[in-house]
Structures are given as C-alpha cells and as structure tokens.
C-alpha cells in the first residue's frame, strides 16, 4: 500500500494529499532529513496540509492504516522535524503538545472547551520589556486560550 493510499484510507472523507510521495521526499531531503519509510509515513500524515496534530493522533492514524511505526519513532521523528523547521511544536494545555505543519509566523486560538485550535494572523506584541544585553527575539509563540460563553 502506498503512503498516499494508507493515509487516504485512514482519513476517509477528509481532505486528501496536497503533496505526492515524491514531493514529500524532496521536502524532507531539502530540510536535511533522510526520508526513511517511517519518516515518510509520518510526513504523509502531518505535512500534507496545514493542521495541528498530537503525536498520539499521528500514531493512531498510522496504525489504522496498517503501519507498524512505534510511539517512540513518532516522537523522535516529530522532534527531528521540529529541529529542522518542518513543524512547530505548540503547547496548548499543560504538557499537551500539538505539532503545527504551518511554520509561517502566526498565532493561535485554542478553545479550552472543544480542544479546537485555529491559526490566526501574527499578532503584534507591544510594550515588551527591554531584552537582556546580547539577546534577540528568536520567536514569539502566542496561544490565546478561549472558551465558549457561559450562559448566566
């Protein structure tokens, strides 16, 4: 079964690939990552469209598609993808991390009630305190936590 077919089978009814296997392979190579079978499977789930997935969601999708990839391999691959700039880890609740395939500068709304996360345009941050001498801002990770209105 091809990576694309496995993904499509596991995600029946959802959007299909926007990248074919050759494009995914080039994307990994271009980021300095050797495209092993397991890395290609993980990339085939996460990197095909803008989305936010946990390691467990990726593992579940791959297992439903018949992959024998381990949880440790998923975590190690996600850490490699993050290190090489393919994904952005985003902490949403406590230690819960979602991996964002959109690496452009942007912020998030995270709904505490539903668990839904939504990309929003980058937000300008004003009135930051002076940075320590010899430092610069590398990135600002902004998650705005929201909840459904409570009826009173």
C-alpha positions in Angstrom: 0.0 0.0 0.0 1.4 3.4 -0.9 1.7 6.2 1.7 -0.9 8.2 0.0 -3.4 5.2 -0.2 -2.8 4.4 3.5 -3.4 8.0 4.5 -6.5 8.3 2.4 -7.9 5.0 3.8 -7.3 6.1 7.4 -8.7 9.6 6.8 -11.6 8.7 4.5 -13.9 11.6 4.0 -11.3 14.2 4.9 -9.1 16.3 2.6 -6.7 14.3 0.6 -3.0 14.8 -0.1 -1.8 18.1 -1.5 1.7 16.6 -1.8 2.6 13.4 -3.6 5.2 11.0 -2.3 8.0 12.4 -4.5 7.2 15.9 -3.2 7.3 14.8 0.4 10.6 13.0 -0.3 12.1 16.2 -1.8 10.7 18.3 1.1 12.5 16.1 3.7 15.7 16.0 1.7 15.6 19.8 1.3 15.3 20.1 5.1 18.3 17.8 5.6 16.3 14.8 6.7 16.9 11.3 5.3 13.4 10.2 4.0 13.1 6.7 5.6 9.9 4.8 5.3 8.7 5.7 8.8 9.6 9.4 8.3 7.7 9.4 5.0 4.7 7.9 6.7 4.7 10.5 9.4 5.3 13.3 6.9 2.4 11.8 4.8 0.0 12.4 7.7 1.3 15.7 9.1 2.9 17.7 6.3 0.3 17.4 3.6 -1.8 20.4 4.7 -1.9 23.0 7.4 -3.0 21.2 10.6 -2.3 20.7 14.2 -1.9 17.1 15.4 -0.6 15.4 18.6 1.9 12.6 18.4 -0.9 10.2 19.6 -3.2 11.3 16.7 -0.4 10.7 14.2 0.3 7.3 15.7 -3.4 6.3 15.7 -3.8 7.4 12.0 -0.7 5.4 11.0 -1.8 2.3 13.0 -5.3 2.4 11.4 -3.6 2.5 8.0 -1.6 -0.7 8.9 1.8 0.9 9.8 3.9 -0.7 12.4 5.6 2.5 13.5 6.3 2.8 17.2 5.3 5.7 19.5 9.0 6.4 20.2 9.6 6.7 16.4 6.8 9.1 16.1 8.1 11.3 18.9 11.7 11.1 17.7 10.6 12.0 14.1 8.5 14.9 15.3 11.5 16.2 17.3 13.7 15.9 14.2 11.0 17.7 12.1 10.8 20.5 14.6 14.6 20.8 14.9 14.8 21.1 11.1 12.0 23.6 10.8 9.3 21.4 9.2 6.8 21.7 12.1 6.3 23.9 15.1 5.5 22.3 18.4 2.7 24.2 20.2 1.9 23.6 23.9 -1.8 24.0 24.4 -2.6 22.6 27.8 0.0 21.6 30.4 2.3 19.2 28.7 -0.1 18.6 25.7 1.8 19.5 22.5 0.3 19.8 19.0 2.6 19.8 16.0 1.8 22.6 13.6 2.6 21.9 9.9 2.3 25.7 9.3 5.7 27.1 10.1 4.9 30.7 8.9 4.7 33.4 11.6 1.2 33.1 13.1 -0.6 32.8 16.4 -3.4 30.5 17.6 -6.8 30.5 19.3 -7.2 27.4 21.4 -10.7 26.5 22.6 -10.5 25.0 26.1 -13.9 23.5 25.8 -13.7 21.8 22.5 -9.9 21.4 22.1 -10.1 23.1 18.7 -7.0 25.1 17.6 -7.2 27.8 14.9 -4.5 29.6 13.1 -4.8 33.4 13.2 -2.6 36.1 11.6 0.5 37.1 13.5 -0.3 39.4 16.3 1.9 42.5 17.0 3.2 42.5 20.6 3.7 46.0 22.0 5.5 47.3 25.1 7.8 44.4 25.6 10.3 44.9 28.4 13.9 45.5 27.2 15.7 42.3 26.3 18.8 41.3 28.2 22.0 42.6 26.8 23.3 40.5 23.9 20.0 38.8 23.1 17.4 39.0 20.4 13.9 37.6 20.0 14.0 34.3 18.1 10.3 33.7 18.0 7.1 34.5 19.8 4.8 31.6 20.4 1.3 33.0 21.2 -1.7 30.8 22.1 -4.8 32.7 23.1 -6.9 30.4 25.2 -10.6 30.9 24.7 -13.8 29.1 25.9 -17.4 29.0 25.0 -19.5 31.8 26.5 -21.2 30.7 29.7 -24.9 31.4 29.9 -25.8 33.5 33.0 
